[in-house]
């Protein structure tokens, strides 16, 4: 059979996307062919390196095909159907056939019919020797409503219309088997992509010998039992997770590779000497826990992405990394044993993404030799374990030309940094900067020069104040400042016009600046676990007020409530947020509002608690005022059953406080009230990494 007939098996078999476990599945009627023809066929297939599913339990078969056999069919690249005289007499065989033809449609499986001592037209039309078999099936299955007989007939017709091989009773079986084996290369030659997913399965590499057009090979935890020289020399993309050897063998041809993924491998040394892979653009070696040093990179002139994340035994990066002039992405996250980086790494002019997060033992960065990109030397001289003399020997003066950088993403989370150099401000293309989980106490003013910066993470440091020029980061989308030692935020934070996310929880803040209200783009404000009361004012038009107060009818609510019981014994109240809609004052003079709580419970018979004030200026829209009060602040402790009255006082230019009680009055300053009681998260919410939840929302 020629190549054109191989195409006839399945014209869409050019790219195999199914996760194959076997090369060949053979469907046959054992009583006809097991001890002769199919036995010889299996032997020939296996001798030629094809992994073949062998069903040795046919004599134990019941009425229905089992799940294991169905999975074997789904996991095979090629199915050979041996149509013999009694094939159609077996319900089992016919069910196999239906599944095979379904896989041909769904997974583009190659199907080859073999007509063993039967006429193809009889199989196609279910006549001759097949006629009696179907007469019996029709009698037995008369009561079954699922149309099984019709499915069998349709599958037989489709299979018999495919190109195949046939042998009459006087034919040469040995010659037929030889031709079938040839047909399975040619079907193999049509394959351009192959995926094999299994665990600790051994595959004969000779099975790849005829796959001359193979350009994509995806193997997961597969062991090859013979030489690697059988794998196609045209291979462009190789993903072999769990590669079982400690080094890539010399006879594995990789000259045309564009992508090589050997993640989760047992490699200790990627390759010996200098490997010339001029077309390679992507090299992924992450999670290779036995890898102690990187390979020689000097032959990888086109490399754009290099991932070495979580290589826990990696202690050395080869100096030849300087040759990667086209490198855009370098990921070395959680390489915990890595103690130094070659100086040449800071000369990679094309580098856009650098991730050194979790490299907590890096420190010997002062051992620089040769001409250096000074921006990198000075920046990393701030590493906490760097000897001070290294800083003096480097020098910190930079010119704009020297400071140019393509770097857009820099990840230094958990790197044991104690300070940053002013020169970080010269990374002018930076868009993402992750400095979380370090030991920073201050930030240099130079960080305010990163006008392209969109994401800045500073959580879990010891930062006590921010530079006053932080407002110059006008491109900033997200700013994470939680778990620091901040006492105040600069007023200029209100100039971050693009900011959508701001997290300031777990700090020492006594208040938030009123300029927070100028952040028109702000969508999320994280203030969790504050130890003080916080007031925020947000301008709001009518449609925005409806979002803040979705269930409020605005017809004069009360200003008192009874605290509901705790939702469960283990959930403690953490605090509450008071939400108020305030009308804009019609005059230019500002006004003060003071919030007063009167609490009646078993401890207090009407105690008055007065909290912070809002400062409101004239505006053409209403203002939503948010006041957060933590439980226990200034002695105020609420429990279920407590009666609480809330009053607000206001003052004009004369600063004389006037109580406002009647919120139903048309000229009243306060329009609407609501309060959110916040409790520790229940077990369900804790599973979603939520430490608290709003349990009760009270519209007053």
Buried (B, 14 or more C-beta within 10 A) or exposed (E): BEEEBBBBBBEEBEEBEBBBBBBBBBBBBBBBBBEEBBEBBBEBBBEBBBBBBBBEEBEEBEEEBEEEBBEBBBBBBBBBBBBBBBBBBBBBBBBBBBBBBBBBEEBBBBBBBBBBBBBBEBBBBBEEBBEEBBEEBEEEBEEEEEEBBEBBBEBBBBBBEBBBBBBEEEEEBEEBBEBBBBBBBBBBBBBBBBBBBBEEBEBBBBBBBBBEBBBBBBBBBBBBEBEBBBBBEBBBBBBBBBBBBEBBEEEBBBEBBBBBBBBBBBBBBBBEEEBEBEBBBBBBBBBBBBBBBBBBBBBBBBBBBBBBBBBBBBBBBBBBBBBBEBBBBBBBBBBBEBBBBBBBBBBBEEBBBBBBBBBBBBBBBBEBEEEBBBBBBBBBBBBBBBBEEBBEEBEBEBEEEBBBBBBBBBBBBBBBBBBBBBBBBBBBBBBBBBBBBBEBBBBBBBBBBBEBBBBBBBBBBBBBBBBEBBBBBEBBBBBBBBBBEBEBBBBBBBBBBBBBBBBBBBBEBEBBBBBBBBBEEBEEBBBBBBEBBBBBBBBBEEEBBEEBBEEBEEEEBEBEBEBEEBBEEEBEBBBBBBBBBBBBBEEEEBBBBBBBBBBBBEEBEEEEBEBBBBEBBEEEEBBBBBBBBBBEBEEBBBBEEBBBBBBBBBBBEEEEBEEBEEBEEEEBBBBBBBBBBBBBBBEEBEEEEEEBBEBBEBBB
